[in-house]
């Protein structure tokens, strides 16, 4: 079976680390982006020069039309998708009672509806081939909640419910659906915190440090392995012991 993976939000941070790891694992990888075109092109150029087969593809995952076109484009250029990694996401920091309708719609649209759109589009092919790996990236805040990140926490908790339900619905079709819930990972999302705030945060983490994008990518590689066929419906915390 041809090994083709699609990573949404794959241009930077955790997504870029996942793309690199899957390339190393022998996958042809479609790198989805929406606003980070330069970073996606740079990543794909770097990997192509190293001999890997990568394909940048622009799409707003919150749009079902965009997702449909993206999947068709990937199929035409790389083949049927065997591994889907729903990584695209945005955060929101602020008081819940000051959250606007537009903010709620944006965060849930990308974080939760985006995963829904992508899963719905790839599943028919996976069902017909009796094989597929769907890996959703959520957050520790989807497990325990975070003050001043209620909307983000809610969208990630929704990913957990979607993961468990789809795992049960499609297990007999040879499809596994799992979720990785990262803790505090050293990415661009941490840029709003000062060094002092980051240090204080690390003191609350049993491991005493932030995680790296590569550590999340390693977990994705584990779930994506074709031999890993009996682990499904799981939420794997990569959080240094936070939860």
PyMOL commands that set and color helices and strands:
alter all, ss='L'
color gray80, all
select helices_A, chain A and resi 13-24+37-49+64-77+96-98+101-129+141-144+150-173+188-190+195-203+213-224
alter helices_A, ss='H'
color red, helices_A
select strands_A, chain A and resi 4-7+28-33+54-58+83-86+132-137+175-182+235-238
alter strands_A, ss='S'
color yellow, strands_A
deselect
rebuild
show_as cartoon
